[in-house]
C-alpha cells in the first residue's frame, strides 16, 4: 500500500501484514496527470496520483487541499480499489490527539473487517519499536560528525542520489518524511486497554518534529540546532507555498551556507539543478579545506583504532592527549573496511583526511588486517593505558567486549600488573547478551533501558549460552516479566565477571569499560557483588582506542 505522509499510522497497518511504501521515483512527465486533475495542483500531489495507479491500495492524509483532490480523483477512477483517507489534525493539542486516535481506531476496525483478521497487538508494538529504533540510529549517526542536511519538502529518489553524489560531506535527509521521530512505545503496551494504547500512539505521531502543515512549528528549530550542521539544501515543491515560507524565515537566521532548490518530481529537474548543486558543493569544500588547514596548524594529531568483533572504535588525540574526535561503527564482515570507515568518519569530524594524521596505532582482534596503521599494540596494553587516562585512580578494569571479557589489574602508574580473559566461551560477553536480547525480541538499547525496572528476583542458573537461552525461553513461556528476565541475565553475567576479578586478585577502585558498561542493570549487579562502586567513564567503548592513540603519539616522540 502507498502512503505519503509521516503522520500516517504505518505501524498499525503493517501489523496486519500489509507493506507500506512511499512511491518516490520521479516521473518522466507529469502531463498524464493533467487528464485527471488540474495542472496547477502541486507536483508532489500529481506525482503521487500517477504513481498510485499501479498499487493495490492507497492511504491519504488530509494534509492539504491538493491531497484531498488526489483522494477524490482516485475514488472516482478506481472505486473498487482499497482507498483510505485519514483526517489529520493540524495541531498536537489534547483534543486533536483524541480526534486522531478516533480516526486511527476507525481505520483499525475497517482493516479488521476487510481482512477478516484480528488486530495483532504484538506485531503492532514490534513495528512501533522498529520505527523508534530507526530514528534513534539516525540521530546517533549525526553525533560528532559534520554533514549537509536536505530540508523542506521531500524530494524524489533520483534527486537525493544526485545530491549525495555531489556533496563533499555526508548528507542526511531531514525533509518532511526524513524526520519521522517516534518515541518508544510504553513498557506496559501489551497490558493496557486498546483505546488507551492507540491514543498514546496518536499522540506520538502528532508530537513529531512538525511539518509545515502544522499550526505550531516552533519545534522545527531542532533541525537547525545540531552542532554538526555545515550546509542546508532546502527543497521546495512547485505550486506549493508551505515550505517557501520557512525558507524565507530561516535563510535570515542560519550561519551555514544554504541553497534553495525547487523541484517538480520529474527527472528533468536533476539536470537543471546539477550546476547549482556542484557550485554549492565547491563552496562547502572550500570551507572544509579551510577548517582542515586550521586544524592541522593547531597541533599534531594521532589516531588509535580498536578493531573489535562487534564494533570498531577510533579515537583521535592531540599532543596533550586531549580527545579531539571519535567514531564507533559496527564491525562488518571485513575488519579492514570497518576500520577505514571509522577512521574516515573520525578524521572527517575535524575536516581532515586519513593521510593528514601523524600516526595511527591499531589494536584489537582485527589489528593485523588494518593496512593504514603504522603500528600495533595488544588490546590488554591499550585498554590499560586508555582506562588509566580516563580514571587514574582505577586499579581494576572490567572490560566486557563482544566476544570476550577481561579483567585487568593496574599498578598505580597504570601499567598492567595482571590480567585474565574469558575468550573461549560466549558466556558473560556482549555476544551472550545480544543473543538473549534477540530471544526476548529486543534490541540492546531497549534491554539496557529496562534493566532497572525488575520487580521479581529471577535466577538464570546456566552460564552456557545455549542452556541459558533455553532457560529464558522457559521463563517467557511462564509469562515472567521481561525486566525480571533481564535482571536474571545481568546477575549471571555479573557472577561470572566477579569470578574473573577474583582470579586476577582485583581490588578497588573498580572501573568498567566496553559497550556493555552502558547497561545500568549489569553495573548495579557488579557493584552489589563487589560491594564497591564501579566507575563508568563517559565513553566506555573508547578505552582501547584511546590507549592506542596514546601509543601512536609516543611512537612519534621516540
PyMOL commands that set and color helices and strands:
alter all, ss='L'
color gray80, all
select helices_A, chain A and resi 10-14+31-35+43-54+65-77+94-115+121-142+157-166+194-206+218-224+242-250+268-298+335-349+354-356+367-369+379-390+430-439+444-449+465-477+482-503+515-518+520-530+540-557
alter helices_A, ss='H'
color red, helices_A
select strands_A, chain A and resi 57-61+82-86+147-152+170-173+229-237+257-263+302-307+311-317+323-330+359-364+375-376+396-400+405-410+416-422+510-513+534-536
alter strands_A, ss='S'
color yellow, strands_A
deselect
rebuild
show_as cartoon
